[in-house]
């Protein structure tokens, strides 16, 4: 498990595709960031989240268990935890150097 300021990240597999558990234990927002190459899908397993994707609507989307969102490469996004829980991330290969942070995490 990799400790993050919002909780923990557990990498289940990272090859041609990646699968992770994002375990939120603090009600804060992740950094606003994007990936040049990585294409992600987030599925809420438990908890409650607000996900911002900088698309034409530029708004926050509240997500609860069973909800999912697809985030293409180069699309800025961030996650705010509203109630502690877990997001399952399915994506293309996860290269830590492919994360361009625009705004730091916030409480």
Secondary structure by P-SEA (a helix, b strand, c coil): ccccccccccccccccbbbbbbcccccccccccccccccccccccbbbbbbbbbccccbbbbbcccbbbbbccccccbbbbcccbbbbbbbcccccccccccccccc
